[in-house]
């Protein structure tokens, strides 16, 4: 396993997700001011406009790939826009896949991802710099916060990189899994259509069942006992959120998709504690918007083939999702 603190690391550490308290607290407070609930709420209108267009296009096709035609078509346009970067969708997918492979072992899958992305890495190093930030995006606001001394000097491009890496792939994964489960459970699809307020519950339950980030890693800073096991300092520990989300000690019939569960704030797909996902409000806003736009237009969503999962070291995401949309 790679360790970004050691020689030969592929990147500098994230100045938000890979720093400990008390340093972490000040950084997080500055970023939460930039991504306040009011700010995220102000994006709803532009999310909705794009969602309506994506849903109309999908319904016109009838038979679609839920990944390419819904999740990628929507998220790969709206998130870069609010971040304030102009990046071709295929390059977002390439760098995202590389990121989640790098978090796992140094295996053949990682080597292949590095080979595929090597021609664009110089571009990638430049596109997140200040001069490439689009006016009004929250990437620009991160640079302004650094100017004001709210973030450490030189960390703004690393913060923008962290959001660029973390704000796309996991959201698409969660929306794709929600579509897959609703297509397999028409009774629950009907329940969501009857009460659109349940869209949020369907998304959270799909996040529980198919945690987009299946595992994250932390390193012990001292000798410690964890679950009765003694760990030496400087030991890398895998935290398997995907397993926690199906733990029968926590969940009744854990492999069943059930939108009536109380999953919000309980499932671990957004993490827990000091490092709980800072962008979860954005992911929820995107999911509720695109799923709502689609469900208003259909009577049914039916499987039209076998879904295929994309092989990525630490990411649980669909590669293709054949669906048939029945107009309302």
C-alpha positions as CSV (number, residue, x, y, z in Angstrom):
1,X,0.0,0.0,0.0
2,X,1.2,3.5,-0.8
3,X,1.8,6.0,1.9
4,X,1.7,9.7,0.9
5,X,4.0,10.6,3.8
6,X,6.8,8.5,2.5
7,X,9.3,9.0,-0.3
8,X,8.0,8.2,-3.7
9,X,4.4,9.3,-2.9
10,X,2.3,10.1,-6.1
11,X,1.0,13.4,-4.7
12,X,1.1,15.8,-1.8
13,X,-1.4,15.1,1.1
14,X,-4.8,16.6,1.0
15,X,-4.9,19.6,3.3
16,X,-8.4,18.7,4.4
17,X,-9.0,14.9,4.4
18,X,-5.4,13.9,5.3
19,X,-4.7,16.3,8.2
20,X,-5.6,15.7,11.9
21,X,-7.2,17.9,14.5
22,X,-6.6,20.5,15.7
23,X,-5.2,21.6,12.3
24,X,-8.2,20.0,10.5
25,X,-10.8,22.0,12.4
26,X,-9.7,25.4,11.2
27,X,-9.4,24.2,7.6
28,X,-12.8,22.6,7.7
29,X,-14.4,25.7,9.2
30,X,-13.1,27.9,6.3
31,X,-14.3,25.4,3.7
32,X,-17.7,25.1,5.3
33,X,-18.2,28.8,5.0
34,X,-17.5,28.6,1.3
35,X,-19.9,25.6,1.0
36,X,-22.6,26.8,3.4
37,X,-26.2,25.3,3.1
38,X,-27.3,28.7,1.5
39,X,-24.6,28.4,-1.1
40,X,-25.5,24.9,-2.1
41,X,-29.2,25.8,-2.1
42,X,-28.5,28.6,-4.5
43,X,-27.2,26.0,-7.0
44,X,-30.5,24.2,-7.1
45,X,-31.9,26.2,-10.0
46,X,-29.0,25.4,-12.3
47,X,-29.0,21.8,-11.2
48,X,-32.7,21.6,-12.0
49,X,-32.3,23.1,-15.5
50,X,-29.7,20.6,-16.5
51,X,-31.7,17.7,-14.9
52,X,-34.8,18.6,-16.9
53,X,-32.7,18.5,-20.1
54,X,-31.0,15.2,-19.2
55,X,-34.4,13.6,-18.3
56,X,-36.0,14.7,-21.5
57,X,-33.2,13.3,-23.6
58,X,-33.3,10.0,-21.8
59,X,-37.1,9.6,-22.1
60,X,-36.8,10.4,-25.9
61,X,-34.4,7.4,-26.3
62,X,-36.6,5.0,-24.3
63,X,-33.8,2.4,-23.8
64,X,-30.8,4.0,-22.2
65,X,-27.6,3.3,-20.3
66,X,-28.3,4.7,-16.9
67,X,-24.6,5.5,-16.4
68,X,-23.8,7.3,-19.6
69,X,-27.2,8.8,-20.2
70,X,-28.2,9.8,-16.7
71,X,-25.4,9.9,-14.1
72,X,-22.5,11.0,-16.3
73,X,-24.5,13.3,-18.5
74,X,-25.8,15.1,-15.4
75,X,-23.0,15.1,-12.8
76,X,-20.1,15.7,-15.3
77,X,-21.8,18.9,-16.3
78,X,-23.1,20.4,-13.1
79,X,-20.3,19.7,-10.6
80,X,-17.4,21.1,-12.7
81,X,-19.6,24.2,-13.3
82,X,-20.2,25.0,-9.6
83,X,-16.5,24.1,-8.8
84,X,-15.5,26.5,-11.5
85,X,-13.4,24.4,-13.9
86,X,-13.8,23.7,-17.5
87,X,-12.7,20.1,-18.1
88,X,-13.7,17.5,-20.8
89,X,-15.9,14.8,-19.2
90,X,-13.7,12.0,-20.4
91,X,-10.7,13.5,-18.6
92,X,-12.7,13.8,-15.4
93,X,-13.5,10.1,-15.6
94,X,-9.8,9.2,-16.3
95,X,-8.4,11.2,-13.4
96,X,-11.2,9.9,-11.0
97,X,-10.5,6.3,-11.9
98,X,-6.8,6.9,-11.4
99,X,-7.5,8.4,-8.0
100,X,-9.5,5.5,-6.6
101,X,-7.1,3.0,-8.0
102,X,-4.2,4.9,-6.3
103,X,-6.0,4.6,-2.9
104,X,-5.8,0.9,-3.2
105,X,-2.9,-1.5,-3.7
106,X,-0.1,-1.0,-6.3
107,X,-1.5,-3.6,-8.6
108,X,-1.9,-4.2,-12.3
109,X,-5.1,-2.2,-12.3
110,X,-3.3,0.8,-11.0
111,X,-0.5,0.4,-13.5
112,X,-3.0,0.3,-16.4
113,X,-4.8,3.4,-15.1
114,X,-1.5,5.3,-14.7
115,X,-0.5,4.4,-18.3
116,X,-3.9,5.6,-19.6
117,X,-3.7,8.9,-17.8
118,X,0.0,9.7,-18.2
119,X,-0.5,11.7,-21.4
120,X,-2.8,14.2,-19.6
121,X,-1.0,14.5,-16.2
122,X,0.8,17.8,-17.1
123,X,-2.5,19.3,-18.1
124,X,-4.1,18.0,-14.9
125,X,-1.4,19.7,-12.8
126,X,-2.2,23.0,-14.5
127,X,-6.0,23.0,-14.8
128,X,-6.7,23.4,-11.1
129,X,-4.4,26.4,-10.7
130,X,-5.8,29.9,-10.0
131,X,-5.6,31.2,-13.5
132,X,-7.9,28.4,-14.7
133,X,-10.7,29.0,-12.2
134,X,-13.9,30.3,-13.7
135,X,-15.4,33.4,-12.1
136,X,-18.1,32.6,-9.5
137,X,-17.1,29.0,-8.9
138,X,-16.3,27.8,-5.4
139,X,-12.8,27.0,-6.6
140,X,-12.2,30.7,-7.0
141,X,-13.5,31.3,-3.5
142,X,-11.0,28.8,-2.1
143,X,-8.2,30.8,-3.6
144,X,-9.7,34.0,-2.2
145,X,-9.9,32.3,1.3
146,X,-6.2,31.6,1.0
147,X,-5.5,35.2,0.1
148,X,-7.4,36.2,3.2
149,X,-5.3,34.0,5.4
150,X,-8.2,31.6,6.2
151,X,-6.3,28.7,4.5
152,X,-2.6,28.0,4.6
153,X,-0.5,29.6,1.9
154,X,0.0,27.3,-1.1
155,X,-2.9,24.9,-0.2
156,X,-5.6,26.3,-2.4
157,X,-4.8,24.2,-5.5
158,X,-4.6,21.1,-3.3
159,X,-8.1,21.9,-1.9
160,X,-9.5,22.4,-5.4
161,X,-7.9,19.1,-6.4
162,X,-9.5,17.3,-3.4
163,X,-13.0,18.5,-4.4
164,X,-12.3,17.7,-8.1
165,X,-11.3,14.1,-7.1
166,X,-14.0,13.5,-4.5
167,X,-17.0,15.4,-5.9
168,X,-17.7,13.4,-9.1
169,X,-17.2,9.6,-9.0
170,X,-18.9,8.8,-5.7
171,X,-21.9,10.9,-6.6
172,X,-22.3,9.2,-9.9
173,X,-21.9,5.8,-8.3
174,X,-24.6,6.6,-5.8
175,X,-27.1,7.8,-8.3
176,X,-26.4,4.8,-10.6
177,X,-27.0,2.4,-7.8
178,X,-30.3,4.1,-6.9
179,X,-31.5,3.7,-10.5
180,X,-30.5,0.1,-10.5
181,X,-32.4,-0.7,-7.3
182,X,-35.5,1.2,-8.3
183,X,-35.6,-0.7,-11.6
184,X,-35.4,-4.0,-9.7
185,X,-38.1,-3.0,-7.1
186,X,-41.1,-1.6,-8.9
187,X,-43.1,-1.4,-5.7
188,X,-40.6,0.9,-4.1
189,X,-40.4,2.9,-7.3
190,X,-44.1,3.4,-7.1
191,X,-43.8,4.5,-3.4
192,X,-41.2,7.1,-4.4
193,X,-43.3,8.4,-7.3
194,X,-46.3,8.6,-4.9
195,X,-44.2,10.6,-2.4
196,X,-41.3,12.4,-4.0
197,X,-40.0,13.2,-0.5
198,X,-38.9,9.6,-0.5
199,X,-36.3,10.2,-3.2
200,X,-33.8,11.1,-0.5
201,X,-34.5,7.8,1.3
202,X,-34.0,5.8,-1.9
203,X,-30.7,7.5,-2.5
204,X,-29.5,7.0,1.0
205,X,-30.5,3.3,1.0
206,X,-28.7,2.7,-2.3
207,X,-25.6,4.4,-0.8
208,X,-25.8,2.0,2.2
209,X,-26.1,-1.1,0.0
210,X,-23.4,-0.1,-2.5
211,X,-21.1,2.3,-0.7
212,X,-19.3,4.1,-3.5
213,X,-16.1,4.3,-1.5
214,X,-15.8,0.8,-0.1
215,X,-12.7,1.3,1.9
216,X,-10.6,4.2,3.2
217,X,-7.3,4.1,5.0
218,X,-5.8,5.8,8.1
219,X,-2.4,5.5,9.7
220,X,-1.9,5.1,13.4
221,X,0.2,7.9,14.9
222,X,1.0,6.0,18.1
223,X,0.7,2.5,19.6
224,X,-3.1,1.9,20.1
225,X,-5.6,-0.9,20.8
226,X,-8.5,-1.2,18.3
227,X,-11.2,-3.7,18.8
228,X,-9.0,-5.7,21.1
229,X,-6.1,-5.8,18.7
230,X,-2.8,-4.0,19.5
231,X,-1.5,-1.9,16.6
232,X,2.0,-0.4,16.5
233,X,2.5,3.2,15.5
234,X,2.7,3.9,11.8
235,X,0.4,1.0,10.8
236,X,-2.0,1.5,7.9
237,X,-5.6,0.5,8.7
238,X,-8.4,-0.2,6.3
239,X,-11.8,1.1,7.3
240,X,-14.4,-0.8,5.2
241,X,-17.5,1.3,5.0
242,X,-19.1,-1.1,2.6
243,X,-18.9,-3.9,5.2
244,X,-20.2,-1.6,8.0
245,X,-23.2,-0.8,5.8
246,X,-24.3,-4.4,5.6
247,X,-23.4,-5.4,9.2
248,X,-26.3,-7.6,10.5
249,X,-25.6,-6.3,14.0
250,X,-26.8,-2.9,12.8
251,X,-29.2,-3.7,10.0
252,X,-32.2,-6.1,9.8
253,X,-32.0,-8.1,6.6
254,X,-29.0,-6.0,5.5
255,X,-28.9,-7.1,1.8
256,X,-32.5,-6.0,1.2
257,X,-33.2,-2.6,-0.5
258,X,-35.8,-0.9,1.7
259,X,-36.5,2.8,1.4
260,X,-38.4,2.7,4.7
261,X,-35.2,2.3,6.7
262,X,-33.7,5.1,8.7
263,X,-30.4,5.3,6.9
264,X,-29.6,9.0,6.9
265,X,-27.0,9.7,9.5
266,X,-26.6,6.0,10.2
267,X,-25.0,4.5,7.1
268,X,-21.2,5.1,6.8
269,X,-20.9,6.0,3.1
270,X,-20.2,9.6,3.9
271,X,-17.8,8.6,6.7
272,X,-18.2,9.6,10.3
273,X,-16.6,11.9,12.9
274,X,-14.2,14.7,12.2
275,X,-13.7,13.6,8.6
276,X,-17.3,13.1,7.6
277,X,-17.7,14.1,3.9
278,X,-17.7,17.9,3.6
279,X,-19.5,17.7,0.2
280,X,-22.4,15.5,1.1
281,X,-24.9,18.3,0.8
282,X,-23.8,18.7,-2.8
283,X,-24.1,15.0,-3.6
284,X,-27.6,14.9,-2.1
285,X,-28.7,18.0,-4.0
286,X,-27.5,16.5,-7.3
287,X,-29.1,13.1,-6.6
288,X,-32.5,14.5,-5.6
289,X,-32.6,16.8,-8.5
290,X,-31.8,14.4,-11.3
291,X,-33.8,11.5,-9.8
292,X,-36.8,13.8,-9.3
293,X,-36.7,15.1,-12.9
294,X,-36.6,11.5,-14.2
295,X,-39.3,10.0,-11.9
296,X,-41.7,12.8,-12.8
297,X,-41.6,11.7,-16.4
298,X,-41.8,7.9,-16.1
299,X,-44.4,5.3,-15.1
300,X,-41.8,2.6,-14.8
301,X,-38.0,2.0,-15.0
302,X,-37.3,-1.5,-16.1
303,X,-34.0,-3.5,-16.4
304,X,-33.1,-3.8,-20.1
305,X,-30.0,-6.0,-19.6
306,X,-27.4,-7.0,-17.1
307,X,-25.6,-4.2,-15.3
308,X,-21.8,-4.3,-15.3
309,X,-19.6,-3.0,-12.5
310,X,-16.4,-1.0,-13.3
311,X,-13.3,-2.6,-11.9
312,X,-11.6,0.1,-9.7
313,X,-9.6,-0.7,-6.6
314,X,-11.6,1.2,-3.9
315,X,-14.7,2.4,-5.8
316,X,-18.0,0.6,-6.2
317,X,-19.5,2.0,-9.3
318,X,-21.4,0.8,-12.3
319,X,-19.9,0.8,-15.8
320,X,-23.1,0.2,-17.7
321,X,-26.7,0.1,-16.6
322,X,-29.2,-0.9,-19.3
323,X,-32.6,0.5,-18.6
324,X,-36.0,0.9,-20.3
325,X,-38.0,4.0,-19.5
326,X,-41.8,3.7,-19.7
327,X,-43.3,7.3,-20.1
328,X,-45.9,8.4,-17.6
